[in-house]
Amino acid sequence: MVLKTFGWSFAVTALGLVAAILFGGWTAFGIVAILSILEISLSFDNAVVNAGILKKMNAFWQKIFLTIGILIAVFGMRLVFPVVIVAVSAQLGPIEAVDLALSDKDRYQELVTDAHPAIAAFGGMFLLMIFLDFIFEDRDIKWLGRLERPLAKLGKIDMLSVCIALIILLISAVTFATHAHQHGGTHVDKSATVLLSGIAGLITYMIVGGLSGFFEDKLEEEEEHEHEEEEKAARAGKPRTVVAMAGKAAFFMFLYLEVLDASFSFDGVIGAFAITNDIVLMALGLGIGAMYVRSLTVYLVRQGTLDEYVYLEHGAHYAIGALALILLVTIQYEIPELITGSIGVILIGASFWSSVRRNKRLAQAEGNAGDRTEVTSGV
């Protein structure tokens, strides 16, 4: 099972490390290995959240996620995205931007760093909305009950998530962005850029998340009345209505997954510049890490891990909330990747441990109930 799920990741790791040695020797090998570990540690919460969405898809769309989705995640976000940032911010053509990335690495890094406030605001707002919508929803299973119960009651207020997100964005733009970067001793006001990028992240979440949620609800309605709808569709001469609806739902969930992955990859791409500004090594290291995140997502789905360890999804969403706030803070302040990655790992580890303890309590309770039944039967 492990080899089947992680086989491609192992193969890509081997090829990537060999390519690194051929490209830059053992030093390059070490850099790619470090970047791979960095990406995995920063994106573990991504895998847990992805698994929660992916398990709702059928086998076909899971394959799409692993094929086309991999191309988008590895080549699009880890290779093309940094070049696009440079092309837009420096007003260069795509070919010029690639040439700059390969020939003038210091200037390339500087341009990407200049674009960081916009990237952080967009990704931070998208991830923050995911977190807020999660904690304001009333759920049957609660991990931190004392915190989640009152938040679920507050969540009944319409548009609360959007209001809080906009307030946080406004605070970020006023407190961080006005002093975001200094060039030659002068302050550069990035508040307008941060506001626009943050609003763009919010709009993206509402459009993609709204459409995926809409079609997911429609799909559930179709499944509940499947037999009745099939009969109606057959009489109307449209026997494929149910399949078409499933396709739309899966497509928008896939689109939501890709935007989610893009938001998660921002911190990895930016953090990678602390280790190297070589775009080739960056793409190799982050690409290997992205493969493992994808494989881990599928593993969690196929093993039913989220159903067995019910607090994992909670821990991942709290990690998302922490990452969103960290991204907004990094508009002005540098935060080491070790801290960013550690927070996610700690929160998910704590939720996993809580899940294990819960399962033990339930098993013990069932055992005690079974013992009482046996005693009663004996009497």
GUZA-274152 format. One line per field, with one value per residue (C-alpha): residue number from 0; x, y, z. Coordinates in Angstrom, 1 decimal. Each point is the difference from the previous one (the first is absolute). Example, Ala and Ser with C-alpha at 12.3 -4.5 7.8 and 13.67 -1.06 7.14 Angstrom:
# GUZA-274152
rose	c(0:1)
x	c(12.3:1.4)
y	c(-4.5:3.4)
z	c(7.8:-0.7)
***
This chain:
# GUZA-274152
rose	c(0:1:2:3:4:5:6:7:8:9:10:11:12:13:14:15:16:17:18:19:20:21:22:23:24:25:26:27:28:29:30:31:32:33:34:35:36:37:38:39:40:41:42:43:44:45:46:47:48:49:50:51:52:53:54:55:56:57:58:59:60:61:62:63:64:65:66:67:68:69:70:71:72:73:74:75:76:77:78:79:80:81:82:83:84:85:86:87:88:89:90:91:92:93:94:95:96:97:98:99:100:101:102:103:104:105:106:107:108:109:110:111:112:113:114:115:116:117:118:119:120:121:122:123:124:125:126:127:128:129:130:131:132:133:134:135:136:137:138:139:140:141:142:143:144:145:146:147:148:149:150:151:152:153:154:155:156:157:158:159:160:161:162:163:164:165:166:167:168:169:170:171:172:173:174:175:176:177:178:179:180:181:182:183:184:185:186:187:188:189:190:191:192:193:194:195:196:197:198:199:200:201:202:203:204:205:206:207:208:209:210:211:212:213:214:215:216:217:218:219:220:221:222:223:224:225:226:227:228:229:230:231:232:233:234:235:236:237:238:239:240:241:242:243:244:245:246:247:248:249:250:251:252:253:254:255:256:257:258:259:260:261:262:263:264:265:266:267:268:269:270:271:272:273:274:275:276:277:278:279:280:281:282:283:284:285:286:287:288:289:290:291:292:293:294:295:296:297:298:299:300:301:302:303:304:305:306:307:308:309:310:311:312:313:314:315:316:317:318:319:320:321:322:323:324:325:326:327:328:329:330:331:332:333:334:335:336:337:338:339:340:341:342:343:344:345:346:347:348:349:350:351:352:353:354:355:356:357:358:359:360:361:362:363:364:365:366:367:368:369:370:371:372:373:374:375:376:377:378)
x	c(0.0:2.8:2.1:-3.1:-1.0:3.5:1.7:-0.1:1.3:3.0:0.7:-0.2:2.3:2.6:-0.1:-0.1:3.1:1.9:-0.9:1.2:3.4:0.4:-1.0:2.1:1.8:-0.5:-0.7:-3.0:-1.0:0.0:-2.0:-2.7:-0.3:-0.5:-2.5:-2.0:-0.1:-1.0:-2.9:-1.3:0.1:-1.7:-2.7:-1.0:-3.1:-0.7:-0.1:-2.5:-2.4:0.4:-0.9:-3.2:-1.1:1.5:-1.9:-3.2:1.2:-0.3:3.0:0.1:0.4:2.5:2.1:-0.4:1.2:3.1:0.8:-1.0:-0.1:3.6:1.1:-1.7:1.4:3.6:0.6:-2.6:0.4:3.6:1.6:-2.3:-1.5:3.2:0.9:-3.5:0.5:3.2:-1.5:-2.9:1.8:2.9:-2.2:2.1:-0.9:-0.2:3.3:1.8:-1.3:1.4:3.3:0.2:-0.8:2.9:2.6:-0.6:-1.1:0.5:-2.2:-2.6:-0.1:-0.4:-2.9:-1.8:0.7:-1.5:-3.2:-0.3:-2.5:-2.5:0.6:-0.3:-3.2:-1.7:1.0:-0.5:-3.6:-0.9:1.3:-1.5:-3.5:0.4:0.9:-2.8:-2.7:1.1:0.0:-3.3:-1.8:-1.9:1.4:-1.1:3.6:2.0:3.6:0.5:-3.6:0.3:1.3:-2.0:-3.5:-0.2:1.6:-2.7:-2.7:1.7:0.1:-3.8:0.6:-0.1:3.2:2.0:3.0:0.2:-0.3:2.8:2.2:-0.4:0.8:3.2:0.9:-0.5:2.1:2.7:0.1:0.1:2.5:2.3:-0.2:0.8:3.4:0.4:3.2:2.9:2.1:2.9:-1.3:-3.5:-3.2:-2.2:-3.7:-1.5:-3.4:-2.0:1.7:-0.7:-3.7:-0.5:1.8:-1.9:-3.3:0.9:0.8:-3.4:-1.9:1.9:-1.0:-3.7:-0.3:1.9:-1.2:-3.5:-0.3:1.5:-2.3:-3.0:0.7:0.8:-3.3:-1.7:1.8:-1.1:-3.6:0.3:1.4:-2.9:-2.6:2.1:-2.6:-2.8:2.2:1.1:-3.6:-0.8:3.1:-0.8:-3.5:1.3:2.6:2.9:1.4:3.4:-1.2:1.5:3.4:0.2:-0.7:2.6:2.5:-0.7:0.3:3.2:1.5:-0.6:1.3:3.1:0.3:-0.4:2.8:2.4:-0.6:0.4:3.3:1.1:-0.6:1.9:2.9:0.6:1.9:2.0:1.0:0.9:1.7:2.2:1.8:1.5:1.8:0.7:-0.9:0.7:-3.3:1.0:1.0:-3.1:-2.3:1.6:-0.2:-3.5:-1.2:1.2:-1.7:-3.2:-0.1:0.1:-2.8:-2.1:0.8:-0.7:-3.4:-0.9:1.3:-2.2:-3.0:0.6:0.8:-3.1:2.3:-2.2:-2.9:2.0:1.9:-2.8:1.9:2.6:-2.1:-0.4:3.8:0.6:-2.4:1.5:3.4:-1.6:-1.1:3.5:1.6:-2.5:1.0:3.7:-0.3:-1.5:2.6:2.8:-1.1:2.3:1.8:2.1:-1.1:2.3:-1.4:0.8:-2.6:-2.6:0.5:0.2:-3.4:-1.8:1.7:-0.7:-3.7:-0.5:2.0:-2.1:-3.3:1.3:0.8:-3.4:-1.6:1.9:-1.0:-3.7:0.1:1.4:-2.7:-2.7:1.5:0.2:-3.6:-1.2:2.0:-1.6:-3.5:0.7:1.1:-3.1:-2.1:1.7:-0.5:-3.7:-0.5:1.8:-2.4)
y	c(0.0:2.4:-0.8:0.2:3.5:1.5:-1.8:3.0:2.2:-2.3:0.0:3.7:0.4:-2.2:1.8:3.4:-0.7:-1.5:3.1:2.2:-1.8:0.3:3.7:1.2:-2.9:-1.1:3.5:0.2:-3.5:1.3:3.1:-2.0:-2.4:2.8:1.7:-3.2:-0.4:3.7:-0.4:-3.2:1.5:3.2:-1.8:-2.9:1.8:0.5:-3.7:-0.5:2.7:-1.3:-3.5:1.3:1.4:-2.8:-2.8:1.5:-0.5:-3.1:-2.1:1.9:3.4:-1.3:-1.1:3.5:1.4:-2.2:0.6:3.5:1.2:-1.1:1.9:3.2:-0.4:-0.9:1.9:2.7:1.2:-1.1:0.9:2.3:2.0:1.7:0.9:1.5:2.1:1.4:0.6:1.9:2.0:0.9:0.4:-2.5:-2.6:-3.7:-0.8:3.0:-1.0:-3.6:1.4:2.3:-3.0:-2.0:2.7:2.7:-2.0:2.8:2.5:-2.8:-0.6:3.7:0.3:-3.0:1.5:3.3:-1.8:-1.8:2.3:-0.6:-3.8:-0.1:2.1:-2.2:-3.3:1.1:1.1:-3.1:-2.3:2.2:-0.4:-3.8:0.1:2.5:-1.9:-3.2:1.3:1.8:-3.1:-2.0:-3.5:-3.2:-0.8:2.7:-0.2:3.1:0.1:3.0:2.1:-1.6:0.0:3.8:0.6:-2.2:2.1:3.2:-1.7:0.4:3.7:0.5:1.0:-0.1:-1.7:2.6:2.9:-1.4:-0.7:3.5:1.5:-2.0:1.0:3.7:-0.3:-1.8:2.7:2.8:-1.5:-2.1:1.1:3.7:-1.1:-3.2:0.6:2.5:0.9:2.4:1.1:1.0:-1.6:-1.6:0.2:-3.4:0.5:0.4:-3.1:-2.0:1.1:-0.8:-3.4:-0.9:0.8:-2.0:-3.0:0.5:0.2:-3.1:-2.0:1.1:-0.8:-3.3:-1.2:1.2:-1.8:-3.2:0.1:0.7:-2.9:-2.3:0.8:-0.7:-3.3:-1.1:0.9:-2.1:-3.0:0.2:-0.2:-2.0:-2.6:2.6:2.4:-2.8:-0.9:3.6:0.5:-3.1:1.2:3.3:-1.6:1.2:-3.1:1.6:2.8:-1.5:-0.7:3.5:1.5:-2.2:1.2:3.7:-0.6:-1.9:2.6:2.9:-1.9:-0.8:3.7:0.9:-2.5:1.5:3.6:-1.4:-1.7:3.3:1.9:-2.6:0.1:3.8:-0.4:-2.9:1.9:3.2:-2.0:-1.8:3.2:-0.1:-3.1:0.6:2.4:-2.6:-0.6:-3.4:-1.3:1.7:-1.8:-3.4:0.3:1.4:-2.3:-3.1:1.3:0.7:-3.6:-1.4:2.4:-1.4:-3.6:0.6:1.5:-3.1:-2.3:1.8:-0.4:-3.7:-1.0:1.9:1.8:3.1:-2.2:-1.9:3.0:2.5:3.0:0.0:2.3:2.4:0.1:0.7:2.9:1.5:-0.3:1.7:2.9:0.3:0.0:2.6:2.4:-0.8:0.9:3.4:0.7:-0.8:3.0:1.9:-2.5:-3.0:-3.2:-3.1:-3.0:-2.2:1.9:-0.1:-3.7:-0.9:1.6:-2.1:-3.2:0.7:0.8:-3.1:-2.2:1.2:-0.7:-3.4:-0.8:1.2:-2.2:-3.0:0.6:0.5:-3.4:-1.7:1.5:-1.1:-3.5:-0.3:1.2:-2.6:-2.7:1.0:0.0:-3.5:-1.3:1.3:-1.7:-3.3:0.3:0.8:-2.9:-2.4:1.1)
z	c(0.0:1.0:-3.1:-2.3:1.4:0.4:-3.0:-2.3:2.8:0.6:-3.7:-0.3:3.1:-1.6:-3.4:1.7:2.2:-2.9:-2.1:2.8:0.1:-3.7:0.1:2.9:1.8:3.6:1.2:-2.3:1.3:3.5:-0.9:-1.8:2.9:2.5:-2.2:-0.4:3.8:0.4:-2.5:1.7:3.5:-1.1:-2.0:2.3:1.0:-3.7:-0.5:2.9:-1.3:-3.6:1.2:1.5:-3.4:-2.2:1.8:-1.4:-3.6:-2.0:-1.2:-3.4:1.6:2.5:-2.9:-1.6:3.3:-0.1:-3.7:-1.2:3.6:0.4:-3.1:1.2:3.6:-1.0:-3.2:0.3:3.6:0.7:-3.4:-2.0:2.8:1.2:-3.6:-0.5:3.1:-1.4:-3.4:1.4:2.6:-2.2:-3.1:-2.0:-2.6:1.0:-1.9:1.6:3.4:-0.4:-1.3:3.1:2.3:-1.5:-0.6:2.7:3.0:2.5:-2.0:-0.4:3.7:0.7:-2.4:1.6:3.5:-1.1:-1.1:3.4:1.6:-2.8:0.1:3.8:0.0:-2.7:1.5:3.6:-0.7:-2.0:2.8:2.8:-1.6:0.0:3.7:1.0:-1.9:1.7:3.6:-0.4:-1.2:2.6:-0.1:1.7:0.9:1.8:0.9:2.3:1.3:2.2:-2.9:-2.9:1.7:0.5:-3.5:-1.6:1.6:-1.3:-3.4:-0.3:-0.8:-3.7:-1.8:3.3:-1.6:-2.8:2.5:2.2:-3.0:-1.3:3.4:0.2:-3.5:0.8:3.2:-2.0:-2.7:2.5:2.5:-2.2:-3.6:0.5:1.3:-2.1:-1.8:0.0:-3.0:0.4:3.3:-1.2:1.0:-2.7:0.6:-0.9:1.7:-3.3:-1.4:3.1:0.0:-3.6:0.2:3.2:-1.5:-3.1:2.3:1.7:-3.3:-1.3:3.1:-0.2:-3.8:0.0:3.4:-0.6:-3.4:1.4:3.0:-2.2:-2.3:2.9:1.6:-3.3:-0.3:3.5:-0.9:-3.2:2.0:2.5:-2.7:-2.5:-1.0:-0.2:-2.1:-2.3:-0.8:-0.7:-2.1:-2.0:-0.7:-1.1:-2.2:2.0:1.7:0.8:2.2:3.2:-1.6:-1.4:3.4:1.6:-2.6:0.8:3.7:-0.4:-2.4:2.4:2.9:-2.0:-0.9:3.7:0.9:-2.5:1.3:3.5:-0.9:-1.6:3.2:2.0:-2.4:0.5:3.2:-1.4:-3.1:2.0:2.7:-2.5:-0.8:3.5:-1.2:-3.7:-2.8:-2.7:-1.7:-1.3:3.5:1.4:-2.5:0.7:3.8:0.2:-2.7:1.9:3.1:-1.9:-1.2:3.5:1.1:-2.9:0.9:3.7:-1.0:-1.9:2.8:2.6:-2.3:-0.7:3.5:1.4:2.4:0.4:0.9:2.6:1.5:0.1:1.4:-2.8:-2.1:2.9:0.6:-3.7:-0.1:3.1:-1.7:-3.1:2.3:1.5:-3.5:-1.2:2.8:-0.5:-3.7:0.9:2.6:-2.5:-2.0:2.3:2.2:-0.9:1.7:-0.2:-2.0:3.0:2.1:-2.9:-0.6:3.7:0.9:-2.6:1.1:3.7:-0.5:-2.3:2.4:3.0:-1.9:-1.0:3.6:1.2:-2.7:1.3:3.6:-1.1:-1.9:3.1:2.2:-2.5:-0.2:3.8:0.3:-2.5:1.8:3.4:-1.6:-1.5:3.4:1.7:-2.7:0.6:3.8:-0.5:-2.4:2.4:2.8)
***
